[in-house]
Amino acid sequence: MLDEKLEPIYADVLRRNPGEVEFHQAVHEVLDSLGAVVAKHPDYAEGALIERICEPERQIIFRVPWVDDRGQVQINRGFRVQFNSALGPFKGGLRFHPSVFLGTIKFLGFEQTFKNALTGMPIGGGKGGSDFDPKGRSDNEIMRFCQSFMTELYRHLGEYTDVPAGDIGVGQREIGYMFGQYKRMTNRYESGVLTGKGLTWGGSRVRTEATGYGAVYFVERMLARRNQSFDGKRVIVSGAGNVAIYTIAKVQQLGGRVVACSDSEGYVVEENGIDLAVLREIKERKRGRIADYAKARGAGATFVANGRVWDVPADVAMPSATQNELNGQDARTLLKNGVKAVGEGANMPCTPEAVRAFLDSGILFAPGKAANAGGVATSALEMQQNASRDSWSFEATEARLAKIMHSIHDDCARTAEEYGAPDNYVLGANVAGFIRVAEAMRALGVI
């Protein structure tokens, strides 16, 4: 139940944003944590401050026409939700996936606002994307789509205005095509307008690895509070994309054994540990499926079609694919099988029922708005390098990433304790992020 001062705010969000269930879920989770804050600091409930935080500053929807390889005109819809710029220019990724609609982007932009605040860096929150599906499309089709997408979006961007990055379906290839079109449209080599760029044209080392590495750093710090580590732990990771691959890589570096990963067609179990080199060959270079990985590995790997990777027993689970992929039943299965920690590498991958089960059980649970902040933190480091016309070493950049993630963890843990809920990282992340955004908004007046 929400605090009585917050119930009307949530009711208004439901009324003003019908059908946007992911957005409703994200707002409810934050408001659920703010009861203790408004009880301790009633002034946060004044001046429609919370209502303003729940309303995007700007919502942009546009048509994206492009021509496929058969010469047929295709139409997609593009989005950019510039949610909150109290702390700095809007910052958040672009997602290309058939499931994308306005509610998806608003939920992601809302989460991004607090995530970015937790990094302690001067960046606001935003998100964007399209219902375009890059799967099965040629490079030329993807280029034509990206150029059309940026032809409309470019007018809303700028290194001091809005700085997109990649997300699901948007990697270095897509960022390159969009940056090229932005440069062409503006006649400016404004490196800081997009992050996730290639190293030879303004990108940052560690950006590719950052979200996965960062999630593992957060969970590592969380485990350390209970005198544990990844060393010898049995780990499962959902997904097999960028976040999952680099989550697996860092877990293995820290001595953990990742025994399962997945994609939309099922999951693979390999008791001796996932072979990262083969997985990267299949997913990054051949753009194949997890079933292809199982075939390549032979008898040691078992593929389960349409299965739930959460059925595999593990000490640590890292949901790293997409929103609401881990439900209440999955959570109960993991708990029954002895899971000790769960770290969200994706954005809101656990349903509210799953989150409640984890919190009630007393295991360690790292929410995505804190645990997967490594990607945007390194994007902000990329912006720093672009602004100073500099390029840092991999070691120096990773050290900065680790420091940022450990600081986020410590802020969340400290805030949770301050508000009477030790080890509740959900409350800690929501409250710490909210206070930073709220204080900035109050300082800037009614905006």
Steps between C-alpha positions, in 0.01 A plus 500: 500500500625847413521780755171693507677814372628306200185309402343798316826553308500140381129516414572803284786318325260216415240744372739701286690203356243228419626161385866568580540217750881498513499872573238449771714224651814715506321797657330282762832345603654842562194642676489190720845597631417867555254457787786508751647806329185714509439392859847622598506800262138611428626787281580249224124450458448873442511707183393207282866393508431126478232555238750692286757223533239253369427712191751508211627841393449407137363203302591476132332252261582496130465301178805314365462413128775293337550276196583131536725296268201408280427866438191492722427797727475405866360713782603486864433724795776682687497629858708718728380577852704776663400429856699722735791739450534642853846344541629540145422428135261213434694173481376154414507233234311427181320163474407343164256216562146409384370528858586869526213743551460824692439329836822298465705812434336693783572223751861484386538879508350520850738228625789671320441824690570335836771272365692796360456690825654209691820523295565843652576632153336807340254322270122501482272219390354412162438204271403435141467244227278348237284194428747417220643146523863476382493118511518353151568837339803565281764757591369725224143480631619581852703792366204643310275465803755665733551788259125562474461472877775756562371735228204568727661461842813713443318829563427396859857393585827666602782446748338757734142395418451126457763227458368157390690171519428140406262248653331181377542478122735799488872434509809663359387438142171685550665779700746545212227536240309746718808705589593523132154632416507745793837633380363532148183681611672746736836546324666457843727229637331509840645184654316541829152477347495118491679248718593141428711609204792308350842556655641657182232770487441619855397191694611401846675184606290280731171641362419167333568311821368759743142390577593137558819583689320761708222263608759248616695769689181599682415142595862435600480794744163376625636149564802643680271653764417141597861388475438318173633530145443361150788258546363147467141619456267331253341773285223519239458792260196564283552630150795459266540855375744770596403528867491125554830434321695750707325398819622146431850630423536692828347222711753259353783744572388511863500121534131427446370222275220603263312180418206633297391783270208548262333677212139533383495137376615326819804450719820299508657327801868413510612369838869563435424863426396699194780530242507876450707491182252270326202700629646824365575337165141379469321811629725793407652389171264240353190659660372150571280347768580337832402167344791549258730542799379169644565326169848649479584383853376146450413250773605723790227755431125440524252725322146527642260647244250755637619424853547728800865555585387570858430128543877443513630495862749776577658703780468826303251594228560792262191585289656685207255480209186718518223635723275268701681185390516353853159450662378397843509128425853532367601680820352225715686238294829683543446536875407132533823412319707708743577825316692742722507814288321646196642788298293671230717563196202599285244776559228378739537131405322378815124537541370665822400156632852371443660802666274461803589130528871580498468782753280293732747211490789714622734411214705774335317674215653769279243707303579591141492877548807455722665179380489570126611864522847407373404553138378855541783582740754402236301692240546807718873421515493485119341846499783626724762363264322654199482840672873499577602340167658222705507120507559296815652153534283195561649458849437862602143495367415170666640629828268802475208268423574279802528805725166638376320166547641454850391855585147430369485187714617683810253786447213254463605300808549814710164648394317173570642494852416867555136429414476193720529223241855357507595296191187620313682625192171570322406761758856628520529550124158661461543739790861600427421565133178686580664735750771603253249575226253666737763731652615612156142564387425707810813706446399577140151624586170381356616321186 
